[in-house]
Amino acid sequence: MKNSLNQTSQTDQIASTLLGKKVSGKETYTPEILVAVPRHENRKQYGITNDNLPFEGQDVWHCYEFSTLTKNGVPVTRVLKLRYNCNNDFLVESKSLKLYLNSFNMTRTGENTEDCLKICKELIEKDLSEKLHTTVEVNFLKPDTKRIDIFNNFENIMQLADENSIKINNFKEAPEVLKVIETENTQEHYIYFDSLRSNCRVTHQPDFGDAFIYYKSQNHIDENTIVEYLTSFRSEYHFHEECCEMIFKRLYDLLEKDDELFVCALYTRRGGIDICPVRWSKNCKVKDVEALIDLTKYARHGIKQ
């Protein structure tokens, strides 16, 4: 079942509270502007239920434009990093988060920078946790935080695929193109695709990212068909988290029950925010993800991020 452009779902109705509309920025702290989007609507299309998820994972966000004021009007600006578990019922809609964070711009709190950031951290964690009905953790990266390069052992899938033999005509999610080659030996595969493109569900603005896939199995998923499948997202209209879970589920269905699978999508920033969903099977966790979900570290891959 597809989410067509003409179909208005509960998720689209909720998300369009702010998306695609002219909304005046708030000059002072406005927690009520946050919008929670239910995960279940998209998950049910792929046989995923919240009470029996085939994966574990986190949604990691980097907000590059957080700024506020001390009580004396001194500006404080930081990169805000937040995370929450994918096993909850909601995700936060990105435009509402941006507007919410912008409402701190002219809000005065704290006697000094340290006090100001402490108060903001507590408020943001409280507001998001209440809105999403889960524990949301927040940290402000220090100005001297060094970038950590991650997923360096993943190979660009275009180095493994035969570009000349690939012909792609379907640009709506097409799991039927995926083909499995059975092998005698269990093998590990570390691959990434740097041309992932999908579109926002409501504004239809494009989102770009890199998809990282690790799996350990006797089933070898043909690289040409993975390229075809991931390219088929170019005309899909979904949130970042949904795309990551869709990719995971389609690959998961091709593997055996005890095989290992990991999928991460590092999206580039749009509107000063990037979203980095990551999912892994319960018997698998790629080590580099520890840096990604560590709130004290800035972990990225490649020059786009």
C-alpha positions in Angstrom: 0.0 0.0 0.0 1.5 3.3 -1.1 1.0 6.8 0.5 -0.2 8.6 -2.7 0.0 12.3 -3.1 -3.8 12.6 -3.2 -4.3 10.5 -0.1 -4.6 12.4 3.2 -3.6 10.2 6.1 -3.8 10.9 9.8 0.0 11.5 9.8 -0.3 14.0 6.9 -3.1 15.9 8.7 -1.0 16.1 11.9 2.2 17.1 10.1 0.5 19.7 8.0 -0.4 21.7 11.1 2.8 23.6 10.3 4.3 22.1 7.2 3.7 23.9 4.0 2.3 27.0 5.8 3.5 30.4 6.5 4.1 30.5 10.3 5.3 33.6 12.2 8.2 32.9 14.4 7.6 33.2 18.2 9.7 35.7 20.1 9.5 33.9 23.4 9.6 30.3 24.6 6.7 28.4 23.0 6.6 24.7 23.9 3.0 24.2 22.6 4.2 24.6 19.0 5.8 21.1 19.0 4.0 18.5 16.9 4.2 14.8 17.4 3.7 12.4 14.5 2.6 8.8 15.1 4.9 6.1 13.8 2.3 3.3 13.5 0.6 4.5 10.2 3.7 4.0 8.1 4.9 1.0 10.0 1.7 -1.0 9.5 2.1 -0.8 5.7 5.3 -2.9 6.0 4.1 -5.4 8.6 5.9 -3.6 11.5 4.0 -3.3 14.8 5.2 -1.1 17.7 4.9 -4.0 20.1 7.0 -6.4 18.0 9.7 -4.4 16.3 12.2 -6.3 14.2 14.9 -3.8 15.1 16.3 -1.6 17.8 17.6 1.9 17.1 17.7 5.6 17.8 16.7 8.8 16.0 19.6 11.3 16.3 19.1 14.9 15.4 21.7 17.7 15.0 20.3 21.3 15.3 23.0 23.7 14.1 21.2 27.0 14.8 20.2 26.9 18.4 20.7 30.4 20.0 19.3 32.1 23.1 20.1 34.9 25.6 21.3 35.2 29.1 19.3 37.4 31.5 21.7 40.2 30.6 21.0 39.8 26.9 24.3 38.1 26.0 23.8 35.7 23.1 24.6 32.0 23.5 24.8 29.8 20.4 25.5 26.1 20.2 24.9 23.0 18.1 22.2 21.0 19.9 22.3 17.2 19.6 19.3 15.1 20.7 18.3 11.5 20.6 15.4 9.2 21.4 14.6 5.5 21.1 12.7 4.3 18.0 10.5 2.0 20.2 8.2 4.8 21.2 5.0 5.7 19.4 5.9 9.2 18.1 8.5 11.2 16.2 8.8 15.0 16.3 7.9 16.9 13.2 11.0 18.8 12.1 9.4 22.2 11.2 7.7 22.3 14.6 11.0 21.5 16.3 12.8 24.3 14.4 10.1 26.8 15.3 10.2 25.6 18.9 14.0 26.0 19.1 13.7 29.4 17.4 11.4 30.5 20.2 14.4 30.5 22.5 16.2 33.1 20.3 14.8 36.1 22.3 14.1 34.3 25.5 16.3 35.4 28.4 17.4 32.7 30.9 20.3 32.1 33.2 22.8 34.4 35.0 25.7 33.3 32.6 26.3 31.0 29.6 26.6 27.8 31.7 23.5 28.5 33.7 21.6 29.5 30.5 22.5 26.2 28.7 21.6 24.1 31.8 18.1 25.7 32.0 17.5 25.3 28.2 18.6 21.6 28.3 16.2 20.8 31.1 13.3 22.6 29.3 13.9 21.0 26.0 14.3 17.5 27.4 11.1 18.0 29.4 9.0 19.4 26.6 10.1 16.8 24.0 9.8 13.9 26.4 6.2 14.9 27.3 5.2 15.5 23.7 6.7 12.2 22.4 5.8 10.1 25.5 9.4 8.9 25.8 12.7 9.8 27.2 14.4 12.4 25.0 18.1 13.3 25.8 19.7 16.5 24.8 23.2 18.0 24.8 24.9 21.1 23.6 28.1 20.3 21.8 31.1 22.3 23.0 32.5 24.8 20.6 35.8 22.9 20.4 34.1 19.5 19.7 36.2 17.6 17.1 34.5 15.8 14.2 34.7 12.0 14.3 34.7 10.2 11.0 32.5 7.1 11.1 31.6 4.2 8.7 35.0 4.4 7.1 35.0 0.6 6.6 31.9 0.8 4.4 32.5 0.5 0.6 30.7 2.7 -1.9 28.2 0.3 -3.5 29.0 1.8 -6.9 32.4 0.2 -6.7 30.7 -3.2 -6.4 27.8 -2.7 -8.8 28.0 -2.8 -12.6 26.8 0.6 -13.6 26.6 -0.1 -17.3 24.1 -3.0 -16.7 21.8 -1.0 -14.4 18.6 0.4 -16.0 16.2 2.2 -13.6 12.7 3.3 -14.6 10.8 2.9 -11.3 11.2 5.8 -8.9 8.5 4.8 -6.4 9.7 2.4 -3.7 10.2 -0.9 -5.5 11.2 -3.8 -3.3 10.4 -6.3 -6.0 13.7 -5.4 -7.8 15.8 -6.8 -4.9 17.4 -10.1 -5.8 19.2 -12.6 -3.6 22.1 -14.8 -4.6 22.4 -17.8 -2.3 25.9 -18.7 -1.3 27.5 -21.5 0.7 29.4 -19.3 3.2 28.2 -16.7 5.6 29.7 -13.3 4.6 29.8 -9.8 6.0 28.8 -6.9 3.7 29.6 -3.2 4.5 28.2 -1.0 1.8 27.0 2.6 1.5 25.0 4.5 -1.1 25.7 8.2 -1.3 22.8 9.2 -3.6 19.8 8.5 -1.4 17.0 11.0 -2.1 13.5 11.0 -0.8 10.9 13.8 -0.3 9.1 15.4 2.6 5.6 13.9 3.0 3.8 17.3 3.0 6.1 20.0 1.5 7.5 17.6 -1.1 10.9 19.2 -0.7 13.8 16.8 -1.5 15.9 15.3 1.3 19.4 13.9 0.5 21.5 11.5 2.4 23.9 8.5 2.6 22.5 5.1 3.4 24.8 2.6 5.2 24.0 -1.1 5.2 25.7 -3.9 7.0 24.5 -7.5 6.9 25.9 -10.9 7.7 24.3 -13.8 5.9 24.6 -16.6 3.5 22.2 -14.7 1.3 24.0 -12.2 -0.9 21.7 -9.4 -2.0 22.9 -8.4 -5.5 24.5 -4.9 -5.4 22.9 -3.9 -8.7 19.5 -4.5 -7.3 20.3 -2.6 -4.1 21.2 0.4 -6.2 17.9 0.1 -8.1 15.9 -0.3 -4.9 17.5 2.7 -3.1 17.2 4.8 -6.2 13.5 4.1 -6.3 13.0 6.3 -3.2 13.6 9.4 -5.4 9.9 10.0 -5.8 8.8 8.7 -2.4 7.2 11.0 0.1 8.2 10.0 3.6 9.9 11.2 6.7 13.6 10.3 7.2 12.8 7.8 9.9 10.2 6.1 7.8 12.6 5.6 4.9 15.2 4.1 7.1 12.7 1.6 8.5 11.3 0.8 5.1 14.8 -0.1 3.8 15.5 -2.2 6.9 12.3 -4.1 6.6 12.7 -4.9 2.9 16.2 -6.2 3.5 15.2 -8.0 6.6 12.6 -9.9 4.7 15.3 -11.3 2.3 17.5 -12.6 5.1 17.3 -15.5 7.5 15.9 -15.1 11.0 19.3 -15.1 12.8 21.2 -13.0 10.2 22.6 -9.6 11.2 21.3 -6.4 9.7 22.1 -2.7 10.2 20.8 0.3 8.4 21.6 4.0 9.0 20.6 7.0 7.0 22.8 10.1 7.5 20.8 12.9 5.9 22.2 16.3 5.1 20.9 19.3 6.9 17.8 21.2 5.7 16.6 24.2 7.6 19.6 24.0 9.9 18.6 20.5 11.1 19.8 17.0 10.1 18.1 13.8 11.1 20.1 10.5 11.4 17.9 7.5 12.0 19.7 4.2 12.7 18.2 0.7 13.0 19.8 -2.6 13.7 18.7 -6.2 14.3 18.7 -7.3 17.9 21.7 -9.5 17.4 23.8 -6.8 15.7 25.3 -3.4 16.3 27.9 -1.7 14.2 30.6 -0.2 16.5 30.7 3.2 14.7 27.1 3.8 15.7 28.3 4.4 19.3 29.9 7.7 18.2 26.8 8.7 16.3 24.4 8.2 19.3 26.9 9.6 21.8 25.5 13.1 22.7 29.0 14.5 23.5 30.4 13.6 20.0 30.0 15.0 16.5 30.2 12.0 14.2 29.7 12.3 10.5 30.8 10.7 7.2 31.9 12.3 4.0 32.0 15.9 2.8 28.3 16.5 2.4 27.6 16.3 6.2 
